[in-house]
Amino acid sequence: MATTTYGENEDPIHGLRPAPLPFLGGTACSTKNRIISTQIETVVTTESKCSKGWDLALASYYVMPETNLTFIAQVLQSNLNINPSTIVSYNKQTIANENSVQNGVKASVPFPCDCINGQFLGHMFQYTVHSGVMYMTVAQSIMPI
């Protein structure tokens, strides 16, 4: 049986092999006889717009010392009429009942997500500030330090 030896740049079927292409980034595929190099660039532009909101979203509220579910329900009140038992129903793994909440627990609180000014989804929670109340007092009442 005769054996044929092919040179470094020779292909037994197609003759001479093309020289490998330099790899410039992207993806490279190696086949038996040649190297194929590709580079793909995709540019995507988006605009921030919305036409309607979501009926239900979940806010994360980290329970601070001396905070209870009644307070959290009042601070994060919306047209969903949230109460302590509603908050417990969304947090069965971390909050056993509405009378006992551990500090540092993340409470998921339902609220509607609105289309604000046709530009983005969010919700603006209301907080009533009384005459003579300072900014720091409001901040500490919502999230005690």
PAFI-307931 format. One record per residue (C-alpha): residue in one letter; x, y, z. Coordinates in nm, 4 decimals, always signed. Layout:
// residues N
ATOM   residu          X          Y          Z
ATOM        A          X          Y          Z
...
This chain:
// residues 145
ATOM   residu          X          Y          Z
ATOM        M    +0.0000    +0.0000    +0.0000
ATOM        A    +0.1376    +0.3369    -0.1000
ATOM        T    +0.1321    +0.6308    +0.1403
ATOM        T    +0.1210    +0.9894    +0.0216
ATOM        T    +0.2682    +1.2639    +0.2386
ATOM        Y    +0.1286    +1.6144    +0.2112
ATOM        G    +0.3139    +1.9339    +0.2887
ATOM        E    +0.2301    +2.1713    +0.5718
ATOM        N    +0.0060    +2.3932    +0.3541
ATOM        E    -0.1464    +2.1155    +0.1429
ATOM        D    -0.4886    +1.9580    +0.1715
ATOM        P    -0.5289    +1.6009    +0.0342
ATOM        I    -0.8654    +1.6855    -0.1231
ATOM        H    -0.8460    +2.0530    -0.2213
ATOM        G    -0.4775    +2.0992    -0.2839
ATOM        L    -0.3197    +2.4000    -0.1135
ATOM        R    -0.4723    +2.5189    +0.2134
ATOM        P    -0.5376    +2.8892    +0.2582
ATOM        A    -0.3212    +3.0602    +0.5177
ATOM        P    -0.5002    +3.1100    +0.8504
ATOM        L    -0.6734    +3.4446    +0.8890
ATOM        P    -0.5614    +3.6679    +1.1764
ATOM        F    -0.8103    +3.6658    +1.4632
ATOM        L    -0.9352    +4.0198    +1.5329
ATOM        G    -1.1903    +3.9531    +1.8049
ATOM        G    -1.5442    +3.8231    +1.7959
ATOM        T    -1.5698    +3.4487    +1.7492
ATOM        A    -1.3394    +3.2024    +1.5772
ATOM        C    -1.4358    +2.8627    +1.4411
ATOM        S    -1.1791    +2.5997    +1.3531
ATOM        T    -1.2613    +2.3419    +1.0892
ATOM        K    -1.0471    +2.0572    +0.9656
ATOM        N    -0.9055    +2.2588    +0.6778
ATOM        R    -0.9454    +2.6282    +0.7581
ATOM        I    -0.9975    +2.8873    +1.0297
ATOM        I    -1.2922    +3.1228    +0.9956
ATOM        S    -1.2845    +3.4502    +1.1880
ATOM        T    -1.5847    +3.6764    +1.2386
ATOM        Q    -1.6507    +3.9937    +1.4272
ATOM        I    -2.0085    +4.0995    +1.5000
ATOM        E    -2.1029    +4.4339    +1.6464
ATOM        T    -2.4607    +4.5102    +1.7452
ATOM        V    -2.5798    +4.8531    +1.8498
ATOM        V    -2.9216    +4.8858    +2.0112
ATOM        T    -3.0836    +5.2154    +2.1013
ATOM        T    -3.3898    +5.2454    +2.3207
ATOM        E    -3.6179    +5.5178    +2.4427
ATOM        S    -3.7670    +5.5281    +2.7883
ATOM        K    -4.1420    +5.5327    +2.7269
ATOM        C    -4.4442    +5.3513    +2.8621
ATOM        S    -4.8138    +5.3523    +2.7883
ATOM        K    -4.9553    +5.1662    +3.0870
ATOM        G    -4.8491    +5.0421    +3.4269
ATOM        W    -4.8590    +4.7086    +3.6076
ATOM        D    -5.1339    +4.6133    +3.8496
ATOM        L    -4.8894    +4.4680    +4.0965
ATOM        A    -4.5228    +4.5144    +4.1802
ATOM        L    -4.3297    +4.4408    +4.4993
ATOM        A    -4.1355    +4.6965    +4.7013
ATOM        S    -3.8600    +4.5763    +4.9335
ATOM        Y    -3.8683    +4.7278    +5.2808
ATOM        Y    -3.5959    +4.6294    +5.5262
ATOM        V    -3.7481    +4.6204    +5.8736
ATOM        M    -3.5689    +4.8544    +6.1118
ATOM        P    -3.5783    +4.8534    +6.4952
ATOM        E    -3.9103    +4.9629    +6.6425
ATOM        T    -4.0875    +4.9263    +6.3073
ATOM        N    -4.3975    +4.7111    +6.2719
ATOM        L    -4.6138    +4.5973    +5.9814
ATOM        T    -4.8833    +4.8562    +6.0565
ATOM        F    -4.6273    +5.1345    +6.0087
ATOM        I    -4.4892    +4.9767    +5.6888
ATOM        A    -4.8433    +4.9394    +5.5502
ATOM        Q    -4.9108    +5.3089    +5.6229
ATOM        V    -4.5846    +5.4344    +5.4702
ATOM        L    -4.6242    +5.2218    +5.1547
ATOM        Q    -4.9993    +5.2746    +5.1209
ATOM        S    -5.1493    +5.2726    +4.7720
ATOM        N    -5.4829    +5.2074    +4.6085
ATOM        L    -5.4274    +4.8374    +4.6915
ATOM        N    -5.5220    +4.9160    +5.0557
ATOM        I    -5.2353    +4.7211    +5.2078
ATOM        N    -5.2635    +4.6063    +5.5696
ATOM        P    -5.0347    +4.3969    +5.7940
ATOM        S    -5.2017    +4.0656    +5.7012
ATOM        T    -5.1495    +4.1422    +5.3303
ATOM        I    -4.7773    +4.1954    +5.3942
ATOM        V    -4.7583    +3.8625    +5.5834
ATOM        S    -4.9266    +3.6834    +5.2902
ATOM        Y    -4.6454    +3.7996    +5.0573
ATOM        N    -4.3714    +3.7044    +5.3072
ATOM        K    -4.4718    +3.3647    +5.4484
ATOM        Q    -4.1109    +3.2399    +5.4454
ATOM        T    -3.9726    +3.5281    +5.6550
ATOM        I    -4.2621    +3.6775    +5.8564
ATOM        A    -4.4600    +3.4314    +6.0698
ATOM        N    -4.7408    +3.6654    +6.1752
ATOM        E    -4.8309    +4.0327    +6.1789
ATOM        N    -4.7411    +4.0764    +6.5467
ATOM        S    -4.3791    +3.9636    +6.5221
ATOM        V    -4.1228    +4.0884    +6.2704
ATOM        Q    -3.7471    +4.0575    +6.3166
ATOM        N    -3.5160    +4.3526    +6.2515
ATOM        G    -3.3304    +4.3372    +5.9212
ATOM        V    -3.5881    +4.1155    +5.7493
ATOM        K    -3.6719    +4.2168    +5.3936
ATOM        A    -4.0472    +4.2574    +5.3616
ATOM        S    -4.1960    +4.2485    +5.0125
ATOM        V    -4.4865    +4.4932    +4.9965
ATOM        P    -4.7276    +4.4979    +4.6991
ATOM        F    -4.8016    +4.8242    +4.5194
ATOM        P    -4.9221    +4.9297    +4.1722
ATOM        C    -4.6529    +5.0288    +3.9241
ATOM        D    -4.7712    +5.3310    +3.7259
ATOM        C    -4.6590    +5.4847    +3.3981
ATOM        I    -4.5216    +5.8187    +3.5207
ATOM        N    -4.5324    +6.1038    +3.2674
ATOM        G    -4.5337    +5.8458    +2.9866
ATOM        Q    -4.1621    +5.7922    +3.0457
ATOM        F    -4.1002    +5.5244    +3.3080
ATOM        L    -4.2663    +5.2771    +3.5411
ATOM        G    -4.2718    +5.3608    +3.9088
ATOM        H    -4.4899    +5.4692    +4.1967
ATOM        M    -4.4957    +5.7838    +4.4070
ATOM        F    -4.5801    +5.7075    +4.7684
ATOM        Q    -4.7461    +5.9851    +4.9668
ATOM        Y    -4.6105    +6.1007    +5.3018
ATOM        T    -4.7800    +6.3810    +5.4948
ATOM        V    -4.5382    +6.6280    +5.6500
ATOM        H    -4.6717    +6.8303    +5.9412
ATOM        S    -4.5803    +7.1929    +6.0086
ATOM        G    -4.2440    +7.2336    +6.1802
ATOM        V    -4.1164    +6.8872    +6.0895
ATOM        M    -3.7563    +6.8828    +5.9677
ATOM        Y    -3.6223    +6.6732    +5.6787
ATOM        M    -3.4160    +6.4594    +5.9168
ATOM        T    -3.7271    +6.3828    +6.1236
ATOM        V    -3.9094    +6.2570    +5.8126
ATOM        A    -3.6096    +6.0471    +5.7063
ATOM        Q    -3.5748    +5.8941    +6.0521
ATOM        S    -3.9459    +5.8189    +6.0824
ATOM        I    -3.9444    +5.6295    +5.7530
ATOM        M    -3.6103    +5.4589    +5.8179
ATOM        P    -3.4841    +5.4906    +6.1768
ATOM        I    -3.1078    +5.5190    +6.2194
